[in-house]
């Protein structure tokens, strides 16, 4: 990367049981930053060939011995990068495929924001898979990044020094939202890079007929609904005093989606059990991975209907 400033730009990519397509994604990232750390989140045996290809592509590999969640994987990469407060880290998922110039655009917006006197924690693409992530105006020509998704997120070393890294207790889901709100609580800002999008696949699109009408929605893996329910309770309780209206809207949107997901679930009572345990554990503040018995219940769930191409999606 041609980086004339003294600021070091590091990318951290979390992977889990990766296929060979991750190598092309990481190679694209290598071309845009000074250093890439790939963290394997406990994939186990059978991935040595992919790992060799990743290191050959120019990445440093960190292997976690057990599946510890997205927050722990990102934190391991940040620790391995040994960032200075003047450095920045850009975090990616294994299926992130940033276009050429993606990181350069994030850096341009960071410089513009700092020149405007903004205390920046995060710079994120204005859209993620075409979904808008922008909020109110912060300064002339600059808008807030509203609860930005982790993949494609630039985080400043100074913010990490001030508020710490990602919350490992959440494991997965809303890890990025919690970090964004923690930055907001500390008086730091998140800025959207206008015109920048990170292509990404958001779950899968499922469709079925209900009383003669076609109903379609995006669904996640069944076990993810435990984390979504649990972490929504935790994050809402933690930050309701600083972002109550936003969190209420997000909670209501989740509840509406859960109703639809239960309708698609087979058997439906199994998904209801997953959600109830999530809400219960959220109220008690439980963290970490999904309990093994509940993971077995989630593994028994399949989705009714047919998997279809998302409207407007092109391969």
Secondary structure, 3 states (H helix, E strand, C coil): CCCCCCCCEEEEEEECCCCCHHHHHHHHHHCCCCEEEEEEECCCCCCHHHHHHHHHCCCEEEEECCCCCHHHHHHHHHHHHCCCCCCEEEEEECCCCCCCCHHHHHHHHHHHHHHCCCCEEEEEEEEECCEECEEEEEECCEEEECCCCCCCEEEEHHHHHHHCCCCHHHCCCCHHHHHHHHHHHCCCEEEEEEEEEECCCCCEEEEEEECCEEEEEEECCCCHHHHHHHHHHHHHHHHHHHHHHHHHHHHHHHHHHHHHHHHHEECHHHHHHHHHHHHHHHHHCCCCCCCHHHHHHHHCCEECCEECCCCCCCC
